[in-house]
C-alpha cells in the first residue's frame, strides 16, 4: 500500500505541492462577519434579559420598600389593606405546574414512543399532525373549554374521589373537601393538556434520532421491544426528553389565561388540590387593570419572581439531567 | 363651539374654587344649583395644596376666560336650552369638527363609549375617536403621561396623585350603572335583601337560603333549604369597588357587619366562587343553583338573571332599575369638582348600589382643534348619548348633574 499522506514524515523531504491560490483573505472576512453576527444575536438575548431584569426590579422596588422581604413570605394578599404577600401565588404556581408535569409527562412519552416505535407509518403521520395541531390551539380556548365543559364534570368527580378517601389520613387532606370545580387540580389538568403536545413533539424528534443500529443491536441481542426502548432509546434521548419536559414546565408556570380562568382566584395555601387558589401569572393578568401604584409594583415584583423561579427550576433540572446522563451513559 | 378668550390683565388671580362653583349656576334661570356638600370625601381640592401650576400667567388668563366661556357656550351655543329640572337631555347639534381623539381606561362604560363613538362616526366622519379599555388605573396613568387625550375612570384621583398630572384636569361624569345582586333560585321571582343580610351572605356568615334572616324579609316567598354559593369577581374591578363601597357605607362602620372594607379586590372568604369579568360572574350564577353574585345591570339583563330588591337608606326596598339609579344620583352628595359616590344615596326611590364613571381630560389642550374635538365628543355623551346609554342598560345622569358636567366640558380649551 502506498503512503498517500502529505504530512511530512520525519527524515523525509516533503513532496513538492502545486501552489494553490490563497483563499484565506476572503474566508477570514466571511468568518469574521459570521462571528460578529452570531455574537450580536447571542448578546442581544443577554441584553434583553438584562434590561428586563433591570426595569422590572426598578418598577418593583415600591413594594419591597413597602413590605420588604415579607413579600415572598407573606401569605396574606389584601391590597385594600395594603398587605402584599405573594407566597400563596408562588405556591399555586409551583403546585399547578407540578400537577401538570406529573400528568403530562407519562402521556407525552407514551405518545412519543407510540408514534416512533410502535405505530405503523400511516397512523404515525396522522398522530404527528394531530399533536402538532393541538400545540397551536390558543390557551384561551383551553381555558374556556375548562370552565364550560371540563369544570362542571370535574366537580362531580372531585366529590366522588373525596368520598373514596374520606377517613384515610393524609389522602383525605390532599383530596380534601370540594367547594367548586375551579381548583388547583382543574388548573393542573388544563395545563397538562396544554403542555402535552409540546413535550410529545419535542420528545418524538429526539427519540427519532436514536441510531437504527442501536435499536437493531438491542433487538438482535434478544431484547423485547420494551427492553429495546428502555435499554437503547431512552438512554440515548434522555437529555432531549428532559429538555422537552422543561419546555413544557416553563409553559405551565407562565401560562396565564387558561390558569386564570379555572384556578378559582383565591389566595390560599393548602395541600387540598380540590381547593381554589391562584398563580402568579393569573394574578398579574386579572389584577393589573385596576391596580394602583404599590399594588402595580407588587404585580411587577410577582413577574420578576416568576422569572427567577423559572430560571431556578430550569437550572435545577439541567443539573439533574447532567447527573442522570452520566449515570445512564456510563452503564 | 368656540371658547371666548378674555385678555385679562388681572395676572394675580389664581383659579379658585369660587370660579368653579360659579359654573354650577344654571345658565338659563341663573339660579344657583344647590350648593355642593363638602363632607363627601377627601377629594374636595382641585389642586393639591402646594402644587403650583407651571404656567401661572397662562392659567390666570385661562381661568378668567373659562368663567366667561361657560356663560357663552352654555347660554348662546348650539346646546338647546333646557330647564335644569327637565328629564330630557339637551339636543346635540354642535358644528362637526375634524380631529382624532384617543382615550383609555375604565372598561365598565366601554360598551357605552364604543356605541357612542360608532353613532358619532355616522354623524361626523371627520372625527376619529378610539377608546381602548385597560382599566381605570391604566387610563389615569396614560393621561398622566399624556399618552391619551382623555381617560375613563371609575374611581377618583387620590389627592397625592394630582401632581403626577401634566396640568389641571376636569371630571366629567358620563353615565351610571346599577349593580344588581343577582341570584339563581328556581321559582323565586322577587327577593328582598337588606344591606346587613347582603353583607352576611357575601362574608359567608349566612350560608343557607332558608336562613331566618332572609325568610323574615321575604314572608311571601318559599325559600329552599339550599346552600348559598357566593359568586364574586376574580379580576380587580370597579364593580367590586363600588359594591364594597356600598356595603362599607351602609353597614361597614365601626362595629358594623361588613368587615372586608372596600376596594377593587377584596380578601374574600374561602369557598366563594370567582368569575372573570361580569360575563364570568353571570355564567357562574346561571350554572350554579343557589348562587348569588353582583354584576352590572346590562350583563344581568343579557343573561336573564333576576336581581334582588335592596333596602335603601330610607328603609324602602327598591328594585334595580335605570330610573332608581338616576334617582340615586340626584340624591348623592356631589363635590364641587363633580366627584361623588352614587351608592347608598338619599331618596326614597333611590336604588342603593350603583357605579359611576368619569372621563378625565386636561383643561388646557395643545391646540384649539383638539379642544373643540374633545368638547364635541363629551357634549355628545352628555346630550344625545344619554338616550343611547338607556338603550344599553346604563342609567343617564340626573338633569342637574348633567348640566354641571356640561359646564365642566366647557372648561376645556386651548
Interface residues (C-beta under 8 A of the other chain):
Chain A: X76 X77 X78 X79 X80 X81 X147 X148 X152 X179 X180 X182 X260 X261 X264 X265 X266 X267 X268 X275 X276 X286 X287 X288 X289 X290 X291 X292 X296
Chain B: X107 X133 X134 X135 X136 X137 X138 X158 X229 X234 X235 X236 X237 X238 X241 X244 X261 X262 X263 X264 X265 X266 X267 X268 X270 X271 X272 X273 X274 X276 X280 X283 X287
